[in-house]
């Protein structure tokens, strides 16, 4: 992993102090839902490994990689200007552990390296916010697709909001006096882009309307 951090950050200072030695590091990543729902933390990931500063010839190569994989970050860095010093760090992953809406498990470094982002990941926050703001009634209507026991309780849920979205489906959180629960609504087939997503979500809404 290539990390871009402020030059005065503790991680950057530790890597600089260690020179060419590795610094044992654990990075914690918290995933927070982009919409207002109870219990907004959707998951946490811990990535453990060895941290080193990127220097000399490797710096240009890592900067290109960062710009390729995270163009928004590279653009923000360019706008910040040369007056904001940044440090490039490399984290060699030894192990990773994920605890999220789908379960908890260890992730092997090779699997971590081979993983690719979901095609909707860059749009997920905007899409969830749009569904919550513009389609509240239709989100609530998805309750008709639930099992009989939960359908009987739908009237008791004061808040229904989209929680997570990926190419395979939509997760919705139903919250109210009884507590809260999540329901997962699978798409007929995985979607590849936003255009296909719109069609898949429309199919869900039509199925719920009956």
Backbone bond lengths (Angstrom), bond angles and torsions (degrees), N, CA, C in turn:
res aa  C-N    CA-C-N  psi(-1)  N-CA   C-N-CA  omega(-1)  CA-C   N-CA-C  phi
1 X - - - 1.457 - - 1.522 108.90 -
2 X 1.335 115.63 140.24 1.465 121.61 175.98 1.518 107.96 -107.73
3 X 1.320 116.95 127.65 1.451 122.54 -176.69 1.526 109.92 -117.95
4 X 1.321 115.75 138.04 1.463 122.11 174.71 1.525 107.26 -113.88
5 X 1.329 116.71 115.49 1.466 120.88 -174.83 1.524 109.48 -133.95
6 X 1.339 117.70 159.32 1.467 119.39 173.58 1.525 110.73 -57.23
7 X 1.307 116.26 142.27 1.463 120.07 -175.76 1.519 112.79 -63.16
8 X 1.339 117.08 -23.84 1.467 119.32 -179.78 1.524 112.64 -95.53
9 X 1.334 117.54 7.62 1.469 120.53 177.87 1.524 109.59 -67.10
10 X 1.341 118.25 149.61 1.474 120.56 -179.64 1.528 113.17 -54.65
11 X 1.334 117.49 -39.86 1.464 119.69 -179.49 1.521 111.13 -64.00
12 X 1.345 116.62 -41.48 1.465 120.15 -179.92 1.523 110.73 -66.55
13 X 1.333 116.55 -41.37 1.465 119.47 179.77 1.521 111.30 -65.81
14 X 1.340 117.08 -39.50 1.471 120.22 179.56 1.518 111.12 -65.07
15 X 1.352 116.40 -42.71 1.462 119.57 179.44 1.524 111.47 -65.84
16 X 1.340 117.29 -38.79 1.463 120.62 178.92 1.527 110.85 -66.69
17 X 1.327 116.44 -40.10 1.469 120.69 -179.42 1.522 111.23 -66.07
18 X 1.340 116.34 -34.41 1.467 120.35 -177.43 1.520 112.84 -76.31
19 X 1.347 116.86 -9.21 1.456 121.61 -177.02 1.532 109.89 58.32
20 X 1.344 118.04 -117.36 1.464 120.51 -177.26 1.526 112.54 -94.51
21 X 1.307 118.06 2.71 1.464 120.71 178.11 1.533 109.72 -80.87
22 X 1.332 115.05 153.49 1.462 120.08 177.04 1.522 110.32 -79.58
23 X 1.318 115.24 147.09 1.462 121.88 174.24 1.526 107.50 -113.57
24 X 1.321 117.14 118.66 1.463 119.77 178.19 1.524 109.06 -65.51
25 X 1.332 115.95 130.12 1.462 121.29 -170.59 1.523 110.59 -139.45
26 X 1.326 115.85 144.39 1.465 121.87 169.01 1.532 107.28 -124.84
27 X 1.321 116.16 121.06 1.453 121.46 178.51 1.522 108.81 -105.23
28 X 1.329 116.52 125.81 1.466 121.29 178.10 1.524 109.17 -104.74
29 X 1.324 116.08 129.66 1.465 122.73 179.58 1.518 107.80 -117.14
30 X 1.322 117.13 127.17 1.461 122.26 179.22 1.520 109.72 -111.13
31 X 1.316 116.56 127.54 1.462 122.91 179.68 1.522 108.59 -101.30
32 X 1.334 116.97 115.74 1.460 122.55 -177.66 1.528 109.08 -111.20
33 X 1.324 116.57 134.05 1.469 121.00 179.49 1.521 110.06 -59.85
34 X 1.339 118.10 137.95 1.471 121.24 -178.81 1.525 113.82 -81.65
35 X 1.325 117.31 4.94 1.465 121.67 176.55 1.524 108.51 -123.60
36 X 1.340 115.95 159.51 1.464 120.60 -178.03 1.520 110.02 -78.63
37 X 1.327 116.74 108.68 1.461 123.18 176.91 1.524 108.11 -140.75
38 X 1.325 118.33 156.45 1.469 119.03 172.89 1.530 109.97 -61.94
39 X 1.334 116.02 143.13 1.470 121.45 177.61 1.533 110.13 57.12
40 X 1.335 116.04 67.12 1.466 121.28 -170.73 1.523 114.29 -73.00
41 X 1.324 118.60 -16.37 1.469 119.54 179.41 1.529 108.79 -72.88
42 X 1.326 115.48 115.30 1.467 120.31 -177.77 1.519 111.81 -87.71
43 X 1.319 116.92 -22.11 1.456 118.06 -179.41 1.514 111.65 177.43
44 X 1.330 114.10 166.27 1.473 121.16 175.83 1.523 108.84 -136.30
45 X 1.317 113.94 147.36 1.461 121.05 177.01 1.522 108.79 -130.38
46 X 1.321 115.29 138.00 1.468 120.90 175.23 1.525 107.64 -117.61
47 X 1.318 116.28 123.58 1.465 122.38 179.02 1.522 107.57 -116.64
48 X 1.311 116.59 117.13 1.462 122.04 -178.32 1.530 109.49 -109.76
49 X 1.334 115.76 143.48 1.452 118.99 179.10 1.513 111.34 178.62
50 X 1.331 115.40 -150.43 1.456 121.54 -173.67 1.524 108.82 -125.15
51 X 1.313 114.97 127.50 1.457 122.35 -173.10 1.524 110.27 -104.31
52 X 1.338 115.67 134.08 1.465 120.99 174.33 1.526 108.75 -137.97
53 X 1.318 115.59 154.58 1.464 120.57 174.95 1.524 109.28 -78.54
54 X 1.330 117.09 142.00 1.464 122.26 177.47 1.525 107.48 -89.86
55 X 1.312 115.51 124.04 1.467 119.78 -175.68 1.520 111.55 -130.49
56 X 1.326 114.28 163.82 1.459 124.10 169.49 1.530 112.24 54.24
57 X 1.354 116.88 -129.18 1.463 121.03 -173.18 1.528 112.04 -65.28
58 X 1.334 116.64 -29.86 1.463 119.10 -178.30 1.527 111.96 -68.04
59 X 1.319 117.06 -22.97 1.460 120.21 -174.38 1.533 111.55 -63.82
60 X 1.330 117.61 -44.02 1.459 121.11 -179.97 1.527 111.20 -64.43
61 X 1.338 116.74 -40.40 1.461 120.82 -179.76 1.531 110.86 -65.47
62 X 1.323 116.78 -42.13 1.464 120.54 179.67 1.529 111.23 -69.36
63 X 1.327 117.00 -36.00 1.457 120.37 177.31 1.522 110.61 -64.08
64 X 1.350 117.43 -39.73 1.466 120.54 177.15 1.519 110.98 -64.76
65 X 1.330 116.66 -41.63 1.461 120.98 179.05 1.521 110.81 -62.36
66 X 1.323 116.18 -42.26 1.461 120.99 179.83 1.534 110.53 -63.66
67 X 1.338 116.73 -42.42 1.459 120.61 179.54 1.526 111.56 -66.16
68 X 1.336 116.63 -33.49 1.465 121.15 -179.79 1.530 111.28 -71.61
69 X 1.337 116.07 -44.43 1.464 119.94 -175.03 1.528 112.53 -85.46
70 X 1.323 118.01 -29.75 1.457 122.33 -177.14 1.529 110.07 -131.58
71 X 1.337 117.21 69.91 1.471 119.25 -176.54 1.523 113.03 -61.17
72 X 1.335 118.24 -32.92 1.466 120.32 179.81 1.525 110.28 -64.52
73 X 1.328 116.92 -39.84 1.458 120.69 178.94 1.528 110.35 -66.75
74 X 1.324 116.43 -41.89 1.468 120.06 179.22 1.524 110.71 -63.73
75 X 1.343 116.40 -38.85 1.460 119.82 178.92 1.528 110.94 -65.84
76 X 1.338 116.60 -42.25 1.460 120.50 178.08 1.518 110.92 -62.88
77 X 1.326 116.50 -37.91 1.457 120.87 178.94 1.524 110.40 -65.16
78 X 1.340 117.02 -40.57 1.466 120.38 179.40 1.525 111.04 -65.21
79 X 1.332 117.62 -38.92 1.456 121.07 179.88 1.530 111.47 -69.24
80 X 1.344 116.26 -30.14 1.467 119.57 -178.53 1.524 111.11 -64.49
81 X 1.336 115.63 -30.57 1.460 118.88 176.23 1.522 112.23 88.04
82 X 1.323 113.45 169.43 1.462 119.96 -176.12 1.519 112.60 -71.09
83 X 1.338 117.31 -13.83 1.458 119.45 -177.66 1.514 114.19 -76.20
84 X 1.338 117.83 -6.58 1.470 121.68 179.35 1.527 108.05 -110.71
85 X 1.336 117.95 97.10 1.465 119.94 -176.01 1.521 111.95 -67.25
86 X 1.319 115.63 137.48 1.457 123.04 178.50 1.526 109.20 -126.91
87 X 1.319 114.95 154.16 1.465 120.64 176.69 1.522 108.75 -118.80
88 X 1.324 115.80 137.84 1.458 121.48 173.73 1.526 108.21 -97.36
89 X 1.331 115.21 127.09 1.452 121.08 -179.90 1.523 109.57 -123.81
90 X 1.321 115.38 152.11 1.462 121.23 176.26 1.524 108.54 -116.67
91 X 1.330 116.24 128.47 1.461 121.35 176.85 1.524 108.24 -111.94
92 X 1.333 116.06 111.15 1.460 120.90 174.49 1.528 107.59 -82.77
93 X 1.323 116.34 116.95 1.463 121.18 -172.33 1.522 110.65 -77.83
94 X 1.333 115.33 126.02 1.454 120.77 174.74 1.515 112.05 -98.64
95 X 1.336 116.40 -39.78 1.461 121.23 176.88 1.525 108.87 -159.46
96 X 1.317 114.73 158.78 1.462 120.74 178.01 1.518 109.00 -142.59
97 X 1.330 115.30 151.06 1.461 121.15 -179.69 1.524 107.82 -138.55
98 X 1.322 116.43 131.57 1.458 122.33 -177.57 1.525 109.19 -119.58
99 X 1.341 115.61 134.43 1.462 122.10 175.04 1.522 106.50 -133.75
100 X 1.349 116.33 102.08 1.464 119.37 -174.47 1.523 110.94 -142.39
101 X 1.329 116.56 -163.41 1.465 121.75 -175.99 1.520 112.85 -63.30
102 X 1.318 117.27 -20.37 1.453 121.03 -175.81 1.526 112.69 -97.13
103 X 1.324 117.36 -6.86 1.455 120.64 179.94 1.520 111.26 134.33
104 X 1.319 115.90 -173.36 1.459 121.95 -178.98 1.521 109.00 -129.52
105 X 1.332 116.33 131.72 1.459 119.36 179.35 1.527 110.80 -166.48
106 X 1.332 114.04 160.18 1.460 120.72 173.82 1.529 109.33 -79.30
107 X 1.322 115.52 149.86 1.464 121.78 178.82 1.518 108.14 -121.09
108 X 1.317 116.73 125.88 1.458 120.71 179.26 1.531 110.63 -70.77
109 X 1.337 117.76 144.65 1.473 120.16 -179.21 1.526 113.72 -55.04
110 X 1.342 117.72 -39.05 1.466 119.76 179.79 1.525 111.09 -65.92
111 X 1.337 116.94 -39.19 1.459 120.34 177.51 1.533 110.32 -67.10
112 X 1.323 115.37 -38.07 1.464 120.93 177.72 1.529 110.21 -60.61
113 X 1.335 116.01 -45.74 1.469 120.77 -178.34 1.526 111.84 -67.56
114 X 1.340 116.93 -32.89 1.461 120.58 -177.01 1.524 112.94 -82.90
115 X 1.333 118.03 -13.89 1.470 121.20 -176.09 1.515 111.03 -65.86
116 X 1.324 115.51 146.84 1.461 121.65 176.90 1.528 108.92 -125.05
117 X 1.332 117.83 146.62 1.468 119.79 -178.51 1.523 112.06 -62.62
118 X 1.327 115.58 148.31 1.457 120.59 171.37 1.533 108.24 -60.94
119 X 1.338 118.81 141.47 1.475 119.78 -177.12 1.526 114.22 -62.41
120 X 1.339 117.84 -15.90 1.464 120.21 -179.35 1.526 112.67 -98.37
121 X 1.323 118.18 -0.58 1.465 119.74 -168.87 1.528 112.71 -60.57
122 X 1.315 118.31 -35.85 1.468 119.98 -178.53 1.523 112.70 -75.11
123 X 1.321 116.27 -16.10 1.463 120.30 -177.84 1.529 111.93 -108.15
124 X 1.331 117.85 -6.95 1.465 120.00 -169.37 1.519 113.02 -58.11
125 X 1.322 118.01 -47.99 1.465 120.50 -176.51 1.520 110.88 -59.64
126 X 1.333 116.72 -47.38 1.472 120.66 -179.31 1.525 111.09 -62.98
127 X 1.333 116.64 -41.57 1.462 120.47 -178.35 1.527 111.69 -67.02
128 X 1.326 117.12 -42.52 1.461 120.27 178.99 1.526 110.96 -64.28
129 X 1.327 116.47 -41.20 1.464 120.12 178.86 1.525 110.99 -64.29
130 X 1.334 116.35 -37.60 1.466 119.66 177.72 1.525 110.63 -65.91
131 X 1.325 117.88 -45.30 1.462 120.80 179.49 1.529 110.89 -60.47
132 X 1.336 116.09 -41.31 1.470 120.06 -178.43 1.522 111.26 -68.01
133 X 1.330 117.60 -38.77 1.469 121.37 -174.29 1.522 113.07 -82.75
134 X 1.333 117.16 -36.15 1.475 120.13 -170.75 1.523 114.32 -108.10
135 X 1.328 117.37 -14.10 1.468 118.88 -173.73 1.530 111.52 -132.52
136 X 1.326 116.57 39.26 1.454 120.04 -178.53 1.520 113.55 -59.19
137 X 1.327 117.33 -44.12 1.465 120.78 -179.30 1.524 111.41 -65.11
138 X 1.323 115.91 -38.96 1.466 118.82 -179.17 1.531 110.81 -72.55
139 X 1.344 116.33 -31.89 1.462 119.10 174.74 1.528 109.68 -63.87
140 X 1.335 116.51 -43.94 1.461 120.24 178.46 1.533 110.70 -62.21
141 X 1.332 115.40 -35.51 1.458 119.62 -179.86 1.516 113.95 -63.65
142 X 1.339 117.34 -20.81 1.468 119.61 178.46 1.525 111.45 -62.38
143 X 1.343 116.55 -16.61 1.458 119.66 177.92 1.515 112.88 -59.80
144 X 1.336 117.34 -22.95 1.463 119.79 179.22 1.526 112.21 -68.81
145 X 1.335 116.95 -15.66 1.462 120.77 179.48 1.521 112.73 -89.07
146 X 1.341 116.91 -1.87 1.457 121.04 -178.23 1.526 110.33 -82.77
147 X 1.320 114.97 172.91 1.454 120.43 176.25 1.514 111.65 -65.07
148 X 1.329 116.10 164.27 1.465 120.79 -174.11 1.516 112.61 -58.41
149 X 1.343 118.10 -42.55 1.465 120.53 -177.73 1.519 111.08 -61.02
150 X 1.310 117.27 -43.46 1.461 119.98 -178.51 1.525 111.79 -77.03
151 X 1.329 117.12 -29.68 1.465 118.75 176.72 1.526 110.73 -62.45
152 X 1.318 117.17 -37.37 1.464 119.82 179.88 1.518 111.64 -64.72
153 X 1.327 116.68 -26.39 1.459 121.17 -178.04 1.527 113.50 -90.95
154 X 1.330 117.62 -5.70 1.470 120.40 -172.18 1.518 112.11 -55.00
155 X 1.325 117.84 -36.33 1.453 119.51 -179.26 1.502 113.51 -65.43
156 X 1.340 117.52 -18.59 1.461 121.20 -178.33 1.524 112.68 -85.50
157 X 1.335 117.33 -10.47 1.452 119.80 -176.47 1.523 109.11 -88.00
158 X 1.321 116.62 112.04 1.466 121.10 -176.38 1.520 112.51 -79.21
159 X 1.330 117.74 -19.20 1.464 120.75 -178.68 1.518 109.57 -135.97
160 X 1.312 115.18 129.22 1.464 121.87 174.99 1.521 106.62 -129.31
161 X 1.319 117.60 121.11 1.460 120.47 -174.88 1.525 110.48 -143.39
162 X 1.335 116.75 145.71 1.468 119.97 175.46 1.522 109.77 -69.33
163 X 1.319 116.39 136.23 1.463 120.78 -174.28 1.521 112.67 -110.90
164 X 1.314 117.18 -39.17 1.465 120.34 -176.40 1.523 109.12 -153.96
165 X 1.319 115.09 153.32 1.457 120.91 -174.95 1.519 108.53 -146.53
166 X 1.320 116.79 133.93 1.460 121.29 173.72 1.516 108.18 -148.13
167 X 1.319 116.98 -176.03 1.462 119.83 -174.36 1.528 112.96 -66.73
168 X 1.330 117.05 -16.45 1.464 119.88 -177.20 1.519 113.60 -94.96
169 X 1.347 118.43 -22.41 1.456 117.94 -177.80 1.513 113.50 172.38
170 X 1.319 114.36 -173.41 1.461 123.96 -175.68 1.527 108.96 -122.16
171 X 1.323 116.57 134.06 1.456 121.56 175.94 1.523 108.68 -109.25
172 X 1.328 116.56 132.14 1.456 122.90 -175.50 1.524 108.94 -123.14
173 X 1.334 116.25 139.78 1.468 121.08 177.91 1.522 109.78 -106.00
174 X 1.320 116.09 125.04 1.458 124.11 176.01 1.526 106.97 -103.51
175 X 1.333 117.26 122.80 1.463 121.11 -175.84 1.519 110.27 -132.57
176 X 1.329 116.14 147.27 1.455 121.66 178.72 1.516 110.40 179.81
177 X 1.301 116.85 -162.08 1.465 121.52 -178.23 1.524 113.43 -59.11
178 X 1.364 118.53 -37.64 1.463 117.02 179.68 1.531 113.53 -68.88
179 X 1.332 117.35 -10.48 1.465 120.95 -174.73 1.515 108.97 124.42
180 X 1.325 117.18 -139.02 1.460 119.97 176.61 1.518 109.86 -154.26
181 X 1.307 114.92 157.20 1.456 120.54 174.23 1.517 108.36 -150.24
182 X 1.311 116.06 159.40 1.456 122.29 178.06 1.518 109.54 -106.97
183 X 1.320 115.70 145.06 1.462 121.81 173.85 1.525 108.19 -126.67
184 X 1.303 115.28 136.26 1.466 121.57 -179.08 1.525 108.86 -105.81
185 X 1.340 116.39 127.07 1.458 121.99 179.55 1.524 108.08 -114.26
186 X 1.322 116.20 109.41 1.464 121.20 -176.25 1.528 110.83 -80.61
187 X 1.332 115.85 144.17 1.456 121.00 173.49 1.538 109.45 -79.30
188 X 1.330 117.67 155.90 1.467 119.40 178.74 1.528 112.76 -57.10
189 X 1.324 115.81 -34.23 1.466 121.44 176.15 1.518 108.23 -153.37
190 X 1.342 118.03 156.82 1.469 119.54 -179.00 1.524 111.55 -59.49
191 X 1.333 116.17 140.52 1.464 120.60 178.66 1.520 109.27 -95.85
192 X 1.329 115.88 152.68 1.466 120.63 -176.60 1.519 112.96 -107.34
193 X 1.347 116.62 -17.69 1.459 118.65 -177.25 1.526 109.06 -157.42
194 X 1.334 116.24 -179.91 1.462 121.34 -176.12 1.521 111.26 -66.30
195 X 1.330 117.46 -34.93 1.454 120.72 179.69 1.529 111.05 -61.46
196 X 1.320 116.32 -46.51 1.461 119.89 177.65 1.524 110.96 -66.74
197 X 1.324 116.23 -33.18 1.466 119.71 178.57 1.522 110.72 -61.95
198 X 1.330 117.16 -45.00 1.468 120.29 179.97 1.531 110.41 -56.65
199 X 1.317 116.64 -42.38 1.458 120.21 179.53 1.528 110.90 -65.17
200 X 1.336 116.49 -41.92 1.466 120.27 -178.33 1.527 111.54 -66.07
201 X 1.339 116.97 -41.26 1.468 120.46 179.18 1.520 110.09 -67.83
202 X 1.331 117.13 -38.59 1.463 120.44 177.79 1.526 110.53 -61.71
203 X 1.320 116.86 -39.10 1.469 121.09 177.76 1.531 110.45 -62.88
204 X 1.337 116.65 -39.52 1.462 120.07 176.71 1.522 110.81 -61.68
205 X 1.336 116.13 -47.75 1.466 120.39 -179.51 1.527 110.86 -60.95
206 X 1.331 117.55 -41.34 1.461 120.76 -179.58 1.526 111.31 -66.73
207 X 1.338 116.12 -38.39 1.469 119.42 177.58 1.520 110.71 -64.82
208 X 1.338 116.63 -38.81 1.464 120.55 179.84 1.525 111.15 -68.11
209 X 1.352 116.57 -35.16 1.465 120.38 -179.27 1.526 111.19 -73.23
210 X 1.318 115.59 -18.80 1.435 120.99 172.20 1.447 119.75 80.27
